[in-house]
Amino acid sequence: MKLIEVEGLAKSIKGRVLFRDLTFRVEGGRILGVIGPNGSGKSLLLATIAGITRPDAGSVLICGIDPFRRWGDVLKLMGYQPQNELSPEAMELTPLEYLRYLLSRCGVKRRERKELASAALKLFDLDGLERVRIGELSVGQRAKLRIAGAIAHNPQVVIFDEPLAPLDPKGREELKRILLELRSMGKSIVIASNLVDDLEAISDETLEMGG
């Protein structure tokens, strides 16, 4: 089943074409790695697929739904981890509070939020830090938390922008293992990264930007 469908996608910034007539599909149980130099449009492509940035032309479907028309429905089916750091407001929350907030945005019922948030924290070895202020966590721990936030509600589609870069070698191996587990569960996964060797080790196919 094609969970991500991109057709004729195009986007320019200040007259510079970043991608044009881009078409691809990602089926369930597949990982698409997006590679390319800095400034090639990787982050912009992922934000467009996620329904954050509107394209100049073309269409995107997530599980058959247009994210630019039915964002609320797509939010329940998709997890998106952007590259940018958490906001100052989020830094004042605890990891448990942060994940419960994200789960509420995804339409998860109140009685289920704590259990799902705790499970996501445990998956990334953050369960002992659930009541520590996020601003006091290390860069690597915050990176793990942002990744946990993208998958806590068990989405069918997951989009990660540079999830590997902030992690140490052990953390990268742990994340790659988790991503492969998600793939085995039938998820469609899109990952952008400059760490080409790590990305190619887990991707079923790659898309090169700026080539």
Secondary structure, 3 states (H helix, E strand, C coil): CEEEEEEEEEEEECCEEEEEEEEEEEECCEEEEEECCCCCCHHHHHHHHCCCCCCCEEEEEECCECCCCCHHHHHHHEEEECCCCCCHHHHCCCHHHHHHHHHHHCCCCHHHHHHHHHHHHHHCCCHHHCCCCHHHCCHHHHHHHHHHHHHCCCCCEEEEECCCCCCCHHHHHHHHHHHHHHHHCCCEEEEECCCHHHHHHHCCEEEECCC
